[in-house]
Amino acid sequence: MAPTLAERVLQGDVRAAARLMRDLDDRLPSAEALLRALWPHTGRAWVVGLTGSPGAGKSTLTDRLIAHHRKAGRSVGVVAVDPTSPFTGGAILGDRIRMQDHATDPGVFIRSLGTRGHLGGLSRSTADLVAVLDAMGKDVVLVETVGVGQDEIEIAEFAHTVIVVAVPGMGDDVQAIKAGVLEIADVFAVNKADREGADRTVRDLQGMLELRRATQRPPPDHDADHVVTGEASPPAAADPSWEPPIVKTVAATGEGVDELVAALDRHLAHLTTSGERAHRDTARARAGFVAILRERLLAGALARLEAEQGRLDEVAARIAARQADPYLLAEELSARLRG
């Protein structure tokens, strides 16, 4: 009897994984059923996120990290998220081009994704694809975000270790200190450190860390209100027992990459010894569940709206013409959904 698609993924079959990833990105119901079969076999991979401004060199740095992990004997999965055009819906999936050196390596699986309009730097399918790579038996999964700027904080709920990539000469000092994306870092990489201003960028980051220590607060309580209202969950709070190191790198030449890898390995060890990895796994599970639940609730609400009031565009047209009250419609619809 031929193995099922899920069994082939568990055996590390690249073709089966690629097919499942495509179907998951297309949101096919059959793909979700397969993902449920794989779910008990996940939870082993070390998920490392790379975020930072566009042009910071995240893809080149990812390529260097792949090479290091392969040299250490680790299998690697990569999910590289590229921006999607809001007009055509197309994405320039360029990360595969940048990582061609690893294209023929059976220990590396690289998948590019478009954001499809999803905010926060990640595609809505990213979590599913990471789960597939995990089920395949990948030791390390690198998630390179799109680089949308300061609000790119979803990755903090998504990865065990977050690398924030900064470069000299991008943004003023005050902006760097205020940027929420910098507050989620487990490791800072000041890339393109051969440029003028690298030392100043390091000093700015050190200042931000001192400010973070002085103002650090306990993580907020999470409750179901975020699910019901559709409000985004707060980002994961920084781990107060870990001081993020700042490493200068020149990804194009490989300079500083060994030091970056050493910092990442230290963070992995810290996650294990401190119990923080279990905490982050719980945060990842929570964020994933809330995302699934929100999607289900919204789909159900829109289906009921169409049945009772007409298609969303028709309802929106009546709201725009001030013929319908959006607050009353939303309250009535949510009340009926509640019961």
N, C-alpha and C positions, 0 to 999 in steps of 0.2 A: 504494500500500500504506500503510495507516494506521500511524503510529508506535507502537512498543511503549510500555508504561507507563514503562519506564526511560528511553526516548528523550524522552518527554514531560516527565519530571522534569528531565532535562538541559536542556530548553528553557525551564525555569522555570514549567511548568504547575502552578498552585496546586492544582487538583482532583486531578491525578495524585499530587502530593506528599502531599496530605492523605489520600488513599486508602492510599498506601503506608505512611505513618506509622501509620495505624489498624491495618493488618495487621501491621506490625512490633510494635506494642504488644500485639497479640493473639497474637504468636509463631507466625504462620502460616508453614509451610515455603516456600510460594511467595514470600512477602515476602523471606525471606532470600536466595533465588535472585536476586531483583531487586536487593537491596542489594549482592550480589557483583558484579553487572554495573556498578553505580555506583561501586564502590570505586576503580577507577583514576582516576576524575575528581574525587576528593576531595583534601584536604590544602592547600587554598588559603585557606580562611576563617580569620580571627582569632577564636579562641574565648575569650570573656571570661566568667568565672564570678563570680557574686555570692553571698556567703554571709554568715551572721550570725544572730543570735537572732531568733526570731519577733517581729514587731512593730517591727523596726528600720527599716522603710520600704524594704525591698529592691524591692518592686514599683513603688513611686513613683519610686525612683531609676532602675530599669530603664526606665520610661516616659520619663524625662528623657534618658537615654542614647540611646534610640531616636530621639527628636526631634533630638538633636545629630547623630547619624550620618546621618540623612536630610537634614538641612540641609547636611551636607558632601558629599552626593551618594553616600553608601554605602548599599547595600542591606543589610537587617538581617533575621536570623532570630532567633527567641526560643523557647527551651524553658523553660517555667515549671513547676516541679515542686511539686505540692501534696500534703499528707498524705492517706493513705488510711486509712479506719477499719478497725481490726483486727477489728471485729465484723460490719460490713455489707459491707466491701470497697469502699465508695463513697468518692469524693473530692469535695471542694468545689473545683472548678476556677475559682477566683475571679480569677485573674490576667488573663484575657481581659476581664473586666468593667472592671478597673482600667486597661486599656490600650486602651479603645474608641476613643480619639482616632486610633489608627493602623489601625483595622479596615478602612478603605476604601483604604488606601495600598497600591498594588500592589508597592511596594518593601519591604514589611514582611510577614513571615509569622510568626504567633504560634501556638504549640502548647502547650497545658497537658497535664500528665501527672500521674497519681497514682503514689505511691511503690510501691503494691501490696505493702507490708510490707517493702520493701528498706531496709536500714539505711544510714546514711552520708549521708542527705540527697538522694540521687539515685534516680530510677527505674532499673530494670535496662535499660529501653529508651532511656535518654537518649543514650548514645553512638551508637546507630543513627539516632536522629532528627537529631542533629547532623550525621552523615554525609550524610543526605538534604538538609539545608539547605545544606551545603557543596557537594554535587553540583548543587544548583539554581543555584549561582553567588552565594550570599549572601556579601558581603564581610566582615560581622561576624556572629557568632552569640553571643548573650547567653544564658547558662544561669543561671537563678535557682533556687537550691536551696530546699529546704523549710524550712530554719531549725530544725534539730533540736537545736541547742546546740553544746557544745564538741567533740563527736566528729565534727562534720561536716567531714571532711578529705578525702573522696574527690575533691572538686573540684580538689585540688592536682595530682592525676594526670590530670586531665581537661581543664584549660584552659591556654591560653598565659599568660593574665593573671588573677589572682585578686584580687577586691575583697572585703575583709572589712568589713562594715558594722557599726559599733558605735553605741550611743546613750548619752547621759548617764543615769546613775541605774540601769543594769541590771548587777548583779553588783558585788561588792566589789573592791578593788584587787588583793588577793592572788589572787583567782580569775581576774581578767583576765590577770595575769601568767602563771599556770599553764596557762591554757586553750590546748590544742593547736591549736584552730582559728585562734587568732591568729598562730601561728607559720608559717602557710602564706601569709600575705598578701603580695602584691606592691604593693598600694595599700590604705591604710586610709581609709575614709570615716566620719567621726564625724557621723552624720546627726542631724537634729533639734537642730542646734547652737544654736538659739535658746533651748533649755532651760537652766535652771540646771545647772551642773556640767560643761558642755562642755569648758571649759579643763582641768578636772581629769582628764577622760577622756583628753584629748590628752596630758597629762603622764604618765598611767598607761601609755599606749601607748608613749611615748618611753622610759619606764623598762623596759618589756618588750623593746623593741628593743635597748637597751643590754645587757640580760641575755642576749638571744639572741646578740649579737656575742661576748660573753664566753664563752659555752658552745657555740658553733657547732662541730659535728663534721662530718667528711666523710660523704656519704651511704652507707648500708649496702650491702653487696653483695647483689644479688638472685640467687636460684637457684631451682631447680625444687622445692625443699622446700615453698615456699608453695603451689604448685599441688597437690602430692601430698597434703599434710596439710589443705588447705582453709584454711590460715591466711591472713588478710588481708595483702596486701603493705604494707610500711611506706609512709607518705606520702612524697611527693616532698620532698626536702630544699630548704630555702630557698637561693636564689641568693646566695652571699656577695658577689658583685660589685655587687649592687643594694641600695640603701638604701630601704626602702619609705617613701614619703612619707605624711604624715597630712594629710588634707584635711577641713576642716569644711564640711558641707553642710546645707541645709534643702531637701530634695527637694520639699516641698509648694509652695514658692515659687520654686524654681530657684536659690536662693542657693548659691554655691559650686560649682555643677555645671560651669561653664566651667573652674574650677581642677582639678576632678576629671578632666575630659576631657583637659586638658593633661598631667596626671600619667600617665594611661593611654597617651596618645600617646608620651610619653617612654619608657614601659616597652616599648612596641612597637618603638620605635627601638633600645632597648637589646637586646631579644631578637635583632634582626637583626644588629647590629654585633658583639655578643659571641659569637654562635653558640649562644646559649641556646635560641633557638627550635627549632633542629634537635635539641637535647638533649631539650626538652620533647615534641617530636613523637615521639621514640623512646620516652619514658616513657609517652606516651599510647598508642602502639602496643602496648607491652608490657602495660600494664594492660588494654587491650581484648582482647588475645589471651588473657591469663590468664583473664579473665572468661569468654570463650567456651569455652576449654578446660575450665575448672572446671565450667561448666554441662553440657558434653558428658559429662565423666567422671561427674558426679553422676547424670545421667539414665541412663547405662549401668549404673552401680552399682545404682541403685534397680530397674531392669528385671531385672537378674540376681538381686537379692535377692528380688523377687516370684516369679521363676521357681523359685527354690530353697527359699525359706523362707516365702513367703507375702507378702501385702501389708504395707506399712510399718506400718500401724496394728496389724495382727495381731502383727507382730514386736515392736512397741513394747509391746503388752499383755503379751507373754511376758517382756520385759525388766523391765517394772514389777512383775510378779509374781515376779521373781527366778527365773524358769524358764529364762532364757537370759542368757548373758554378753555384754554389748554389745561389750566389748573383743575377745573371741575372735571374735565374729561379724564385726566390722569387719576384723580382721586376716585372717581366712580369705577374706573377700570381696575385699579389696584384693589379696591374694596371687594369687587366681584371675584377677583382672583384669590383673595384671601379667604373667601368663603361664603 
